Amino acid sequence: MAQVWTIQKLLDWMVSRFTEEKIDSPRLSAELILSSVLQMERIQLYMYFDKEVQRPQLDKLHSLVKRCLQNEPVQYLTGRCEFYSLSLKVSPACLIPRPETELLVERAIEFLRGRKGRQYVCDLCTGCGCIAVAVAKNFPDAKVIATDICDKALSVAAENVAKYNLSGQIELLQGDLFKPIISQLDVKEFDLIVCNPPYVSGAEYEKLDAKVKNYEPSLALDGGVDGLDVYRRIAAEAEGHLKKDGAIMLEIGYLQGQQVKKLLEDSGCFGPIKIEKDFSNNDRIITTIRV
Ligand SMILES: C[S@@+](CC[C@H](N)C(=O)[O-])C[C@H]1O[C@@H](n2cnc3c(N)ncnc32)[C@H](O)[C@@H]1O
């Protein structure tokens, strides 16, 4: 007689396989994959523990479990990622948003709430649009222009913008950093520029965890030989796009604080520069105001 696979049995099997193969967070990974295949919320798995899962879904699950055992990130398997309490679409064309980046969003929203009227925000290197969407959703007076060089990543961002009904607040432009922004047509000067650029150096890239290196796009990670290519350009180009008293907020690699600070100082147009640590006590965010 064919084996009956219930939700509970499948979860137990997946957790034990993921544990054996040392997959990160075996229980959570199992729940995310199974709930995605069954198109249920995770909590519903527990409400329907004894429900039998049918063959087409078992086949789909089997193929995802296989990919998970090869270390493919769960977010690419399910096509979803949680960020700043939002459920966002992701694809292998974009970086999986990291919890550290939520700190950048937090600071951006705090800054915007301290100002009056409509606020113009530029999100460079938007990827799946996580920063733009989180800022626009939490600050309705923000008008965000978000750019990315990768059109496939921007298609994902467009789906996230549509999902949260933010097309009136967010404009997505394909191109190299500030280049697709035509001042006369779009926004002349921004109140806030945010960016989580590719910042991995050549030496670090070689040592990246296989899960990151083999699956996440190099375009989202590779910041040039010393990892600072995009910061150099932002430091040189931001002045032309930022209001006086506008802010710039950048995510940085944990060893890059002093170098990025110097780049911003050398540009000669910013006030005091603050480096903030993340919840792991690593330097993570650099912020300053144009003077
Ligand atoms: C580290 S990811 C950040 C994605 C997203 N903002 C986040 O925080 O998760 C960097 C993004 O920069 C984009 N990118 C790389 N070089 C770029 C450039 N010169 N101009 C615009 N975007 C670029 C990549 O396609 C990628 O989506």
The ligand as a MOL file (V3000), in Angstrom:
LIG
                    3D

  0  0  0     0  0            999 V3000
M  V30 BEGIN CTAB
M  V30 COUNTS 27 29 0 0 0
M  V30 BEGIN ATOM
M  V30 1 C 23.4400 44.7460 -2.2800 0
M  V30 2 S 22.1400 44.7130 -3.5030 0 CHG=1
M  V30 3 C 20.9330 45.6390 -2.6160 0
M  V30 4 C 19.5300 45.3130 -2.9900 0
M  V30 5 C 18.4830 45.9140 -2.0400 0
M  V30 6 N 18.5330 47.3700 -2.0330 0
M  V30 7 C 18.6900 45.3940 -0.6260 0
M  V30 8 O 19.0060 46.2060 0.2610 0
M  V30 9 O 18.5340 44.1990 -0.3950 0 CHG=-1
M  V30 10 C 22.8180 45.7990 -4.6890 0
M  V30 11 C 21.9700 46.0680 -5.9390 0
M  V30 12 O 22.7080 47.0170 -6.7190 0
M  V30 13 C 22.4900 46.7800 -8.0850 0
M  V30 14 N 23.6030 47.4460 -8.7910 0
M  V30 15 C 24.8750 47.0390 -8.9210 0
M  V30 16 N 25.6000 47.9580 -9.5700 0
M  V30 17 C 24.7520 48.9910 -9.8340 0
M  V30 18 C 24.9060 50.2540 -10.4780 0
M  V30 19 N 26.0690 50.6570 -10.9800 0
M  V30 20 N 23.8190 51.0620 -10.5830 0
M  V30 21 C 22.6200 50.6810 -10.0780 0
M  V30 22 N 22.4260 49.4940 -9.4700 0
M  V30 23 C 23.4700 48.6700 -9.3380 0
M  V30 24 C 22.4240 45.2720 -8.1920 0
M  V30 25 O 21.7300 44.8820 -9.3500 0
M  V30 26 C 21.6900 44.9130 -6.8730 0
M  V30 27 O 20.3190 44.8200 -7.1080 0
M  V30 END ATOM
M  V30 BEGIN BOND
M  V30 1 1 1 2
M  V30 2 1 2 3
M  V30 3 1 2 10
M  V30 4 1 3 4
M  V30 5 1 4 5
M  V30 6 1 5 6
M  V30 7 1 5 7
M  V30 8 2 7 8
M  V30 9 1 7 9
M  V30 10 1 10 11
M  V30 11 1 11 12
M  V30 12 1 11 26
M  V30 13 1 12 13
M  V30 14 1 13 14
M  V30 15 1 13 24
M  V30 16 1 14 15
M  V30 17 1 14 23
M  V30 18 2 15 16
M  V30 19 1 16 17
M  V30 20 1 17 18
M  V30 21 2 17 23
M  V30 22 1 18 19
M  V30 23 2 18 20
M  V30 24 1 20 21
M  V30 25 2 21 22
M  V30 26 1 22 23
M  V30 27 1 24 25
M  V30 28 1 24 26
M  V30 29 1 26 27
M  V30 END BOND
M  V30 END CTAB
M  END
